[in-house]
Amino acid sequence: MIANLWIGNTVEENIEIAKKQYQGTAEEALIAYLLDSTNSPRNRTKIAIWTLGQIQSEKAIPILNELYKNDPDGKSCSGKHDSVVCQYEIYKALNAAEVNWWPLHRKLN
């Protein structure tokens, strides 16, 4: 329960960060944040990719698939999060969006 509240608060904070920079719905702002390479890869992962997974974004699936290198363990990005987006987080975001196994924070989308 506490973890769910913490995650919900973090999702809301990340959406607010994205919406301060980009127009549209939460989902559209997060996708724009992800696609903007002037944002650091670490922040694109932490703010956009993770949150898109939490809100189970279906619109982000094609974009996440383009960025994904079939590395569910994140071995290719280990120690390189300042220069590349995290493959493990992309894997988790795709899994959350496609499988829909857990009612995460879709209502915030």
N, CA, C and O atoms as a MOPAC input file, in Angstrom:
PM7 MOZYME 1SCF
protein

 N      0.82200 1    -1.19200 1     0.00000 1
 C      0.00000 1     0.00000 1     0.00000 1
 C      0.86900 1     1.26000 1     0.00000 1
 O      0.63400 1     2.18000 1    -0.78400 1
 N      1.86900 1     1.29900 1     0.87800 1
 C      2.75700 1     2.45900 1     0.94800 1
 C      3.54500 1     2.59000 1    -0.35300 1
 O      3.71600 1     3.69300 1    -0.87200 1
 N      4.01900 1     1.46700 1    -0.87500 1
 C      4.76000 1     1.49800 1    -2.13400 1
 C      3.87200 1     2.01600 1    -3.26100 1
 O      4.33000 1     2.78100 1    -4.11000 1
 N      2.62500 1     1.61100 1    -3.27300 1
 C      1.69000 1     2.05400 1    -4.30300 1
 C      1.47700 1     3.56700 1    -4.21100 1
 O      1.40000 1     4.24100 1    -5.23900 1
 N      1.38300 1     4.10100 1    -3.01200 1
 C      1.24300 1     5.55000 1    -2.83100 1
 C      2.49400 1     6.28400 1    -3.30100 1
 O      2.41200 1     7.30600 1    -3.98400 1
 N      3.65100 1     5.74700 1    -2.92500 1
 C      4.91800 1     6.36100 1    -3.33700 1
 C      5.03100 1     6.35600 1    -4.85500 1
 O      5.39000 1     7.36700 1    -5.45800 1
 N      4.72400 1     5.21600 1    -5.47100 1
 C      4.79200 1     5.11900 1    -6.92400 1
 C      3.81500 1     6.10200 1    -7.56500 1
 O      4.16400 1     6.79800 1    -8.51800 1
 N      2.59300 1     6.15500 1    -7.03900 1
 C      1.59600 1     7.09200 1    -7.57500 1
 C      2.06700 1     8.53100 1    -7.49900 1
 O      1.88600 1     9.29700 1    -8.44500 1
 N      2.67300 1     8.90400 1    -6.37300 1
 C      3.20000 1    10.26500 1    -6.22800 1
 C      4.32900 1    10.53500 1    -7.22100 1
 O      4.40000 1    11.61400 1    -7.80900 1
 N      5.20700 1     9.55400 1    -7.40400 1
 C      6.31800 1     9.72000 1    -8.33400 1
 C      5.80000 1     9.82900 1    -9.76600 1
 O      6.30600 1    10.63100 1   -10.55000 1
 N      4.80100 1     9.03000 1   -10.10600 1
 C      4.19100 1     9.11800 1   -11.43600 1
 C      3.63400 1    10.52300 1   -11.65600 1
 O      3.86400 1    11.12700 1   -12.70300 1
 N      2.91200 1    11.03600 1   -10.68400 1
 C      2.33800 1    12.37900 1   -10.80300 1
 C      3.43100 1    13.44200 1   -10.94000 1
 O      3.29700 1    14.36600 1   -11.74100 1
 N      4.50100 1    13.31600 1   -10.16900 1
 C      5.61500 1    14.26500 1   -10.25800 1
 C      6.26400 1    14.21200 1   -11.63500 1
 O      6.57400 1    15.25400 1   -12.21200 1
 N      6.47300 1    13.01100 1   -12.16800 1
 C      7.10100 1    12.86500 1   -13.47700 1
 C      6.21700 1    13.43500 1   -14.57900 1
 O      6.71000 1    14.05600 1   -15.52000 1
 N      4.92000 1    13.22400 1   -14.45900 1
 C      3.98600 1    13.79500 1   -15.43000 1
 C      4.06700 1    15.31300 1   -15.38400 1
 O      4.07600 1    15.96800 1   -16.42600 1
 N      4.12500 1    15.86800 1   -14.19600 1
 C      4.21800 1    17.32900 1   -14.04500 1
 C      5.50300 1    17.86500 1   -14.67400 1
 O      5.48100 1    18.91100 1   -15.32200 1
 N      6.60900 1    17.16800 1   -14.49200 1
 C      7.88100 1    17.57200 1   -15.10400 1
 C      7.73800 1    17.60200 1   -16.61700 1
 O      8.13800 1    18.57000 1   -17.26400 1
 N      7.16600 1    16.54400 1   -17.18000 1
 C      7.00000 1    16.47300 1   -18.63400 1
 C      6.04100 1    17.54000 1   -19.14200 1
 O      6.28500 1    18.15100 1   -20.18200 1
 N      4.95000 1    17.76700 1   -18.41500 1
 C      3.94400 1    18.73000 1   -18.86700 1
 C      4.43100 1    20.17900 1   -18.76500 1
 O      3.89900 1    21.05400 1   -19.44700 1
 N      5.42700 1    20.43900 1   -17.92900 1
 C      6.00000 1    21.78000 1   -17.86900 1
 C      6.77200 1    22.09800 1   -19.14500 1
 O      6.91500 1    23.26400 1   -19.51000 1
 N      7.26500 1    21.07300 1   -19.81700 1
 C      8.06200 1    21.26200 1   -21.02000 1
 C      7.28400 1    21.01600 1   -22.30900 1
 O      7.61300 1    21.58300 1   -23.35100 1
 N      6.25900 1    20.17700 1   -22.24400 1
 C      5.57800 1    19.74100 1   -23.46000 1
 C      4.07200 1    19.79300 1   -23.28400 1
 O      3.55400 1    19.58900 1   -22.18600 1
 N      3.37600 1    20.06600 1   -24.37500 1
 C      1.92100 1    20.18800 1   -24.36600 1
 C      1.25800 1    18.81600 1   -24.49200 1
 O      1.90300 1    17.82200 1   -24.82600 1
 N     -0.04300 1    18.79100 1   -24.21600 1
 C     -0.84500 1    17.60100 1   -24.45300 1
 C     -1.19200 1    16.86100 1   -23.18300 1
 O     -1.01400 1    17.35800 1   -22.07100 1
 N     -1.69100 1    15.66300 1   -23.38200 1
 C     -2.04400 1    14.80100 1   -22.25700 1
 C     -0.77000 1    14.35400 1   -21.54800 1
 O      0.33800 1    14.61300 1   -22.01700 1
 N     -0.94000 1    13.69100 1   -20.43200 1
 C      0.21100 1    13.13900 1   -19.71200 1
 C      1.01900 1    12.23200 1   -20.63600 1
 O      2.24400 1    12.33000 1   -20.71100 1
 N      0.32300 1    11.36700 1   -21.32300 1
 C      0.97000 1    10.41900 1   -22.22200 1
 C      1.73300 1    11.14200 1   -23.33400 1
 O      2.87400 1    10.78700 1   -23.63000 1
 N      1.12000 1    12.14400 1   -23.94600 1
 C      1.76500 1    12.89600 1   -25.02500 1
 C      2.98600 1    13.66100 1   -24.52400 1
 O      4.01300 1    13.70400 1   -25.20100 1
 N      2.88000 1    14.25900 1   -23.35200 1
 C      4.01300 1    15.00300 1   -22.78500 1
 C      5.16800 1    14.06800 1   -22.44600 1
 O      6.32900 1    14.40600 1   -22.67600 1
 N      4.85900 1    12.90200 1   -21.90400 1
 C      5.90800 1    11.93100 1   -21.57000 1
 C      6.58900 1    11.39200 1   -22.82600 1
 O      7.80500 1    11.20400 1   -22.84300 1
 N      5.81200 1    11.14500 1   -23.86600 1
 C      6.39800 1    10.68200 1   -25.12600 1
 C      7.28700 1    11.76900 1   -25.71800 1
 O      8.38000 1    11.47500 1   -26.20300 1
 N      6.84000 1    13.00600 1   -25.68700 1
 C      7.65800 1    14.11600 1   -26.18300 1
 C      8.94700 1    14.23000 1   -25.37200 1
 O     10.01400 1    14.47100 1   -25.93700 1
 N      8.85800 1    14.06200 1   -24.06800 1
 C     10.04200 1    14.09500 1   -23.20100 1
 C     11.01300 1    12.98600 1   -23.61300 1
 O     12.21700 1    13.21700 1   -23.72500 1
 N     10.48800 1    11.80000 1   -23.83400 1
 C     11.31500 1    10.66600 1   -24.23100 1
 C     12.01100 1    10.92100 1   -25.56300 1
 O     13.19100 1    10.60600 1   -25.71600 1
 N     11.30200 1    11.48000 1   -26.50900 1
 C     11.84700 1    11.68400 1   -27.84800 1
 C     12.82200 1    12.85400 1   -27.95100 1
 O     13.57600 1    12.94700 1   -28.91900 1
 N     12.81300 1    13.73400 1   -26.97600 1
 C     13.68300 1    14.91000 1   -26.99500 1
 C     15.07400 1    14.53500 1   -26.49200 1
 O     15.28500 1    14.36300 1   -25.29100 1
 N     16.01100 1    14.41000 1   -27.41400 1
 C     17.36500 1    13.97300 1   -27.04700 1
 C     18.15000 1    15.03100 1   -26.27900 1
 O     19.26400 1    14.76000 1   -25.83200 1
 N     17.58900 1    16.23700 1   -26.11500 1
 C     18.26400 1    17.21300 1   -25.26100 1
 C     18.07600 1    16.86900 1   -23.78100 1
 O     18.81700 1    17.36000 1   -22.93000 1
 N     17.08800 1    16.02800 1   -23.47700 1
 C     16.95700 1    15.50000 1   -22.12000 1
 C     17.96200 1    14.37100 1   -21.96400 1
 O     18.18400 1    13.59900 1   -22.89700 1
 N     18.56100 1    14.27300 1   -20.80100 1
 C     19.58300 1    13.24900 1   -20.59800 1
 C     18.97500 1    11.84900 1   -20.71300 1
 O     17.80600 1    11.64800 1   -20.38300 1
 N     19.77300 1    10.87900 1   -21.18300 1
 C     19.27100 1     9.50600 1   -21.23900 1
 C     18.78300 1     9.00900 1   -19.87300 1
 O     17.78800 1     8.28800 1   -19.79100 1
 N     19.48000 1     9.39400 1   -18.81400 1
 C     19.06000 1     8.99000 1   -17.47100 1
 C     17.66400 1     9.52800 1   -17.15500 1
 O     16.82000 1     8.78700 1   -16.65000 1
 N     17.40900 1    10.80000 1   -17.44400 1
 C     16.09100 1    11.38100 1   -17.18000 1
 C     15.03300 1    10.85600 1   -18.13400 1
 O     13.88000 1    10.67800 1   -17.74200 1
 N     15.41200 1    10.60600 1   -19.38100 1
 C     14.45400 1    10.02000 1   -20.32000 1
 C     14.00000 1     8.65700 1   -19.81100 1
 O     12.83700 1     8.28300 1   -19.96500 1
 N     14.92000 1     7.92600 1   -19.20900 1
 C     14.57700 1     6.62500 1   -18.62800 1
 C     13.73800 1     6.80000 1   -17.37500 1
 O     12.64900 1     6.23800 1   -17.26200 1
 N     14.24900 1     7.58200 1   -16.43600 1
 C     13.62700 1     7.72600 1   -15.10700 1
 C     12.27800 1     8.43300 1   -15.16900 1
 O     11.33100 1     8.03000 1   -14.49300 1
 N     12.19000 1     9.46300 1   -15.96200 1
 C     10.96700 1    10.26000 1   -16.01000 1
 C      9.98700 1     9.71200 1   -17.04400 1
 O      8.81600 1     9.49100 1   -16.73400 1
 N     10.45900 1     9.49100 1   -18.26800 1
 C      9.53000 1     9.12100 1   -19.34100 1
 C      9.27800 1     7.61600 1   -19.44000 1
 O      8.13000 1     7.18300 1   -19.34100 1
 N     10.30100 1     6.83000 1   -19.62800 1
 C     10.10000 1     5.39800 1   -19.86700 1
 C      9.42500 1     4.72900 1   -18.67900 1
 O      8.43000 1     4.02200 1   -18.84300 1
 N      9.96000 1     4.94800 1   -17.48900 1
 C      9.38500 1     4.32300 1   -16.29500 1
 C      7.92200 1     4.73100 1   -16.12400 1
 O      7.06800 1     3.89200 1   -15.84000 1
 N      7.63900 1     6.01700 1   -16.29700 1
 C      6.27800 1     6.51100 1   -16.08600 1
 C      5.33700 1     6.01100 1   -17.18200 1
 O      4.18900 1     5.66900 1   -16.89700 1
 N      5.80200 1     5.96600 1   -18.41300 1
 C      4.96600 1     5.42100 1   -19.48600 1
 C      4.58100 1     3.97400 1   -19.19100 1
 O      3.46800 1     3.54900 1   -19.50200 1
 N      5.48500 1     3.23100 1   -18.60000 1
 C      5.15300 1     1.86400 1   -18.18200 1
 C      4.12700 1     1.85800 1   -17.06700 1
 O      3.19100 1     1.05900 1   -17.07800 1
 N      4.30400 1     2.74400 1   -16.10900 1
 C      3.38300 1     2.80000 1   -14.96600 1
 C      1.96200 1     3.17700 1   -15.38500 1
 O      0.99100 1     2.69900 1   -14.79700 1
 N      1.84100 1     4.03600 1   -16.40300 1
 C      0.49400 1     4.41900 1   -16.85200 1
 C      0.01600 1     3.51300 1   -17.98900 1
 O     -1.05300 1     3.72900 1   -18.56000 1
 N      0.80900 1     2.51300 1   -18.30200 1
 C      0.47800 1     1.50800 1   -19.31900 1
 C      0.13400 1     2.16800 1   -20.65800 1
 O     -0.92100 1     1.92000 1   -21.24200 1
 N      1.04200 1     3.00300 1   -21.11700 1
 C      0.83700 1     3.74800 1   -22.35800 1
 C      0.87300 1     2.82600 1   -23.57300 1
 O      1.88000 1     2.16900 1   -23.84100 1
 N     -0.22300 1     2.78800 1   -24.29100 1
 C     -0.26700 1     2.02300 1   -25.53900 1
 C      0.34500 1     2.81500 1   -26.68600 1
 O      0.92500 1     2.23400 1   -27.60300 1
 N      0.21700 1     4.15400 1   -26.63800 1
 C      0.79800 1     5.00000 1   -27.68900 1
 C      2.31700 1     4.91400 1   -27.70600 1
 O      2.93200 1     5.10300 1   -28.75500 1
 N      2.92700 1     4.63500 1   -26.57100 1
 C      4.39000 1     4.59500 1   -26.48000 1
 C      4.98300 1     3.28300 1   -26.98100 1
 O      6.18700 1     3.20900 1   -27.22600 1
 N      4.16800 1     2.25200 1   -27.13800 1
 C      4.69600 1     0.93800 1   -27.50500 1
 C      5.55000 1     0.97500 1   -28.77100 1
 O      6.65900 1     0.44100 1   -28.74700 1
 N      5.09600 1     1.57700 1   -29.88100 1
 C      5.96100 1     1.58600 1   -31.07500 1
 C      7.29000 1     2.31700 1   -30.84900 1
 O      8.32500 1     1.90500 1   -31.37500 1
 N      7.25900 1     3.38100 1   -30.08200 1
 C      8.47700 1     4.15300 1   -29.80900 1
 C      9.42000 1     3.34800 1   -28.92400 1
 O     10.62400 1     3.29000 1   -29.17500 1
 N      8.86900 1     2.73400 1   -27.89500 1
 C      9.68400 1     1.90800 1   -27.01100 1
 C     10.26900 1     0.71900 1   -27.77200 1
 O     11.42100 1     0.34600 1   -27.54900 1
 N      9.48600 1     0.12500 1   -28.66500 1
 C      9.99200 1    -0.98600 1   -29.48300 1
 C     11.15700 1    -0.54900 1   -30.35400 1
 O     12.09700 1    -1.31700 1   -30.55700 1
 N     11.11200 1     0.67800 1   -30.87500 1
 C     12.22200 1     1.19000 1   -31.68200 1
 C     13.48900 1     1.35100 1   -30.84900 1
 O     14.59400 1     1.12400 1   -31.34200 1
 N     13.33000 1     1.73900 1   -29.59900 1
 C     14.48500 1     1.95200 1   -28.72000 1
 C     15.00900 1     0.65600 1   -28.10200 1
 O     16.14500 1     0.60100 1   -27.63000 1
 N     14.18900 1    -0.36900 1   -28.10900 1
 C     14.53200 1    -1.61700 1   -27.42200 1
 C     15.46300 1    -2.48000 1   -28.26300 1
 O     15.24200 1    -2.67200 1   -29.45800 1
 N     16.49700 1    -2.99000 1   -27.62500 1
 C     17.51600 1    -3.80400 1   -28.29300 1
 C     17.45500 1    -5.27300 1   -27.86200 1
 O     18.46600 1    -5.97400 1   -27.89600 1
 N     16.26700 1    -5.73700 1   -27.45700 1
 C     16.07000 1    -7.12200 1   -27.01900 1
 C     17.06300 1    -7.49300 1   -25.91400 1
 O     17.76800 1    -8.49800 1   -26.00400 1
 N     17.10100 1    -6.68000 1   -24.89900 1
 C     18.02200 1    -6.86300 1   -23.77500 1
 C     17.24700 1    -6.75600 1   -22.47000 1
 O     17.35700 1    -5.74700 1   -21.77300 1
 N     16.45900 1    -7.78400 1   -22.12200 1
 C     15.61000 1    -7.69600 1   -20.93300 1
 C     16.37700 1    -7.55900 1   -19.62300 1
 O     15.81400 1    -7.10600 1   -18.62700 1
 N     17.63300 1    -7.93700 1   -19.60800 1
 C     18.43300 1    -7.81200 1   -18.39000 1
 C     19.18500 1    -6.49100 1   -18.31300 1
 O     19.76400 1    -6.17500 1   -17.27300 1
 N     19.18900 1    -5.72000 1   -19.38600 1
 C     19.87400 1    -4.43400 1   -19.39500 1
 C     21.38700 1    -4.53400 1   -19.39800 1
 O     22.06500 1    -3.62100 1   -18.92600 1
 N     21.92400 1    -5.61800 1   -19.91800 1
 C     23.38200 1    -5.80000 1   -19.93100 1
 C     24.08400 1    -4.78500 1   -20.83600 1
 O     25.20200 1    -4.36100 1   -20.54700 1
 N     23.42800 1    -4.40200 1   -21.92100 1
 C     24.06700 1    -3.48500 1   -22.87000 1
 C     24.14500 1    -2.04700 1   -22.36000 1
 O     24.91700 1    -1.24400 1   -22.88500 1
 N     23.35900 1    -1.72100 1   -21.34900 1
 C     23.37100 1    -0.34500 1   -20.84400 1
 C     23.92800 1    -0.25100 1   -19.42300 1
 O     24.01100 1     0.84300 1   -18.86400 1
 N     24.29800 1    -1.34800 1   -18.85300 1
 C     24.82400 1    -1.35600 1   -17.49300 1
 C     26.02100 1    -0.41900 1   -17.36400 1
 O     27.01600 1    -0.56200 1   -18.07500 1
 N     25.91200 1     0.53700 1   -16.45100 1
 C     26.97900 1     1.49900 1   -16.23200 1
 C     27.05100 1     2.60200 1   -17.27600 1
 O     27.96700 1     3.42400 1   -17.24400 1
 N     26.09600 1     2.63000 1   -18.20400 1
 C     26.12300 1     3.61400 1   -19.29800 1
 C     24.87200 1     4.49000 1   -19.30500 1
 O     24.54200 1     5.06200 1   -20.34300 1
 N     24.17300 1     4.61000 1   -18.19100 1
 C     22.89800 1     5.32400 1   -18.17700 1
 C     23.02200 1     6.82900 1   -18.39900 1
 O     22.01500 1     7.51600 1   -18.57400 1
 N     24.24100 1     7.34000 1   -18.39100 1
 C     24.42900 1     8.74500 1   -18.74000 1
 C     24.49200 1     8.93700 1   -20.25200 1
 O     24.40900 1    10.06400 1   -20.74000 1
 N     24.64000 1     7.83100 1   -21.00000 1
 C     24.75900 1     7.95200 1   -22.45400 1
 C     23.69900 1     7.17400 1   -23.24300 1
 O     23.51200 1     7.43100 1   -24.43200 1
 N     23.01000 1     6.23900 1   -22.61000 1
 C     21.96700 1     5.46800 1   -23.30400 1
 C     20.77700 1     5.24800 1   -22.37200 1
 O     20.92600 1     5.20700 1   -21.15100 1
 N     19.58400 1     5.10600 1   -22.97900 1
 C     18.40700 1     4.80000 1   -22.16400 1
 C     18.49000 1     3.34300 1   -21.69300 1
 O     19.09600 1     2.49900 1   -22.35400 1
 N     17.88400 1     3.07200 1   -20.56300 1
 C     17.99200 1     1.76200 1   -19.92600 1
 C     17.11200 1     0.72900 1   -20.62400 1
 O     15.89600 1     0.89200 1   -20.72800 1
 N     17.74700 1    -0.32400 1   -21.09500 1
 C     17.03600 1    -1.39700 1   -21.77400 1
 C     16.12700 1    -2.18400 1   -20.82100 1
 O     15.04500 1    -2.62100 1   -21.21300 1
 N     16.55700 1    -2.35800 1   -19.60600 1
 C     15.73300 1    -3.06800 1   -18.61700 1
 C     14.44400 1    -2.29600 1   -18.34000 1
 O     13.37800 1    -2.90200 1   -18.23000 1
 N     14.52700 1    -0.96900 1   -18.22600 1
 C     13.32900 1    -0.16000 1   -17.99400 1
 C     12.41200 1    -0.17800 1   -19.21600 1
 O     11.18900 1    -0.18100 1   -19.07300 1
 N     12.99100 1    -0.18900 1   -20.41100 1
 C     12.16600 1    -0.29800 1   -21.61200 1
 C     11.44800 1    -1.64400 1   -21.60800 1
 O     10.25300 1    -1.71800 1   -21.89000 1
 N     12.17100 1    -2.69000 1   -21.29100 1
 C     11.57000 1    -4.03400 1   -21.21500 1
 C     10.38800 1    -4.04400 1   -20.24300 1
 O      9.31800 1    -4.56400 1   -20.56100 1
 N     10.59000 1    -3.46800 1   -19.06200 1
 C      9.51300 1    -3.44600 1   -18.06200 1
 C      8.33700 1    -2.59800 1   -18.53400 1
 O      7.18200 1    -2.97300 1   -18.33100 1
 N      8.62300 1    -1.45300 1   -19.16400 1
 C      7.54000 1    -0.59000 1   -19.65500 1
 C      6.73600 1    -1.28900 1   -20.74300 1
 O      5.50700 1    -1.21500 1   -20.75200 1
 N      7.42000 1    -1.96400 1   -21.65900 1
 C      6.71600 1    -2.69700 1   -22.70600 1
 C      5.88700 1    -3.82500 1   -22.11200 1
 O      4.75300 1    -4.05400 1   -22.53200 1
 N      6.43700 1    -4.51300 1   -21.16000 1
 C      5.72500 1    -5.61600 1   -20.52900 1
 C      4.47000 1    -5.10800 1   -19.82100 1
 O      3.40800 1    -5.72100 1   -19.92800 1
 N      4.58400 1    -4.00500 1   -19.10600 1
 C      3.43400 1    -3.44100 1   -18.39000 1
 C      2.35800 1    -2.98900 1   -19.36300 1
 O      1.17100 1    -3.20800 1   -19.12000 1
 N      2.75700 1    -2.36300 1   -20.45500 1
 C      1.79200 1    -1.84700 1   -21.42200 1
 C      1.13700 1    -2.95600 1   -22.22400 1
 O     -0.06400 1    -2.90100 1   -22.49000 1
 N      1.91000 1    -3.96400 1   -22.61400 1
 C      1.39100 1    -5.01000 1   -23.48400 1
 C      0.65100 1    -6.10600 1   -22.72600 1
 O     -0.39400 1    -6.57400 1   -23.17800 1
 N      1.17700 1    -6.51300 1   -21.59100 1
 C      0.59500 1    -7.62700 1   -20.85700 1
 C     -0.57100 1    -7.17800 1   -19.99000 1
 O     -1.53600 1    -7.91700 1   -19.79700 1
 N     -0.47300 1    -5.95900 1   -19.47000 1
 C     -1.53000 1    -5.40900 1   -18.62500 1
 C     -1.85000 1    -6.34300 1   -17.45800 1
 O     -3.01700 1    -6.56000 1   -17.13200 1
 N     -0.81000 1    -6.89300 1   -16.83400 1
 C     -0.97200 1    -7.88500 1   -15.77800 1
 C     -1.23900 1    -7.27600 1   -14.40400 1
 O     -1.66200 1    -7.98100 1   -13.48700 1
 N     -1.00600 1    -6.02400 1   -14.25700 1
 C     -1.13700 1    -5.40200 1   -12.94400 1
 C     -1.78100 1    -4.04000 1   -13.12400 1
 O     -1.32200 1    -3.26200 1   -13.96100 1
 N     -2.80800 1    -3.72800 1   -12.38600 1
 C     -3.43400 1    -2.41300 1   -12.54400 1
 C     -2.56400 1    -1.31500 1   -11.96100 1
 O     -2.77500 1    -0.88700 1   -10.82600 1
 N     -1.60600 1    -0.86700 1   -12.71700 1
 C     -0.64800 1     0.10000 1   -12.21000 1
 C     -1.32400 1     1.45900 1   -12.03700 1
 O     -2.21900 1     1.58800 1   -11.20100 1
 N     -0.94200 1     2.42900 1   -12.76700 1
 C     -1.46400 1     3.78300 1   -12.57300 1
 C     -2.06700 1     4.31000 1   -13.86800 1
 O     -1.88500 1     5.47300 1   -14.22900 1
 N     -2.78000 1     3.44100 1   -14.55300 1
 C     -3.37900 1     3.78000 1   -15.83800 1
 C     -4.29100 1     5.00500 1   -15.73000 1
 O     -4.39300 1     5.79000 1   -16.67300 1
 N     -4.94100 1     5.16400 1   -14.60000 1
 C     -5.87900 1     6.27200 1   -14.43500 1
 C     -5.19500 1     7.63800 1   -14.53400 1
 O     -5.86000 1     8.64300 1   -14.78700 1
 N     -3.88700 1     7.68200 1   -14.33900 1
 C     -3.16000 1     8.93500 1   -14.43000 1
 C     -2.82700 1     9.30100 1   -15.86900 1
 O     -2.32000 1    10.39200 1   -16.13100 1
 N     -3.10400 1     8.41100 1   -16.79200 1
 C     -2.84100 1     8.65400 1   -18.21300 1
 C     -3.89100 1     9.61300 1   -18.76400 1
 O     -3.85700 1     9.95300 1   -19.94700 1

